[in-house]
């Protein structure tokens, strides 16, 4: 483990996996929020 270096983020692959995981979760949350907003408030209608 990289605990002897002080923190887990010393490992670049571990840091990249965390960034990829949080990025995909954020992208999925944005995607779901867009679908919910359009479906609930009628965003498909033009003004």
Secondary structure, DSSP 4 states (H G I P E B T S, - for coil): --GGGSSGGGSHHHHHHHHHHHHHHHHHHHHHHHHHHHHHHTTTS--
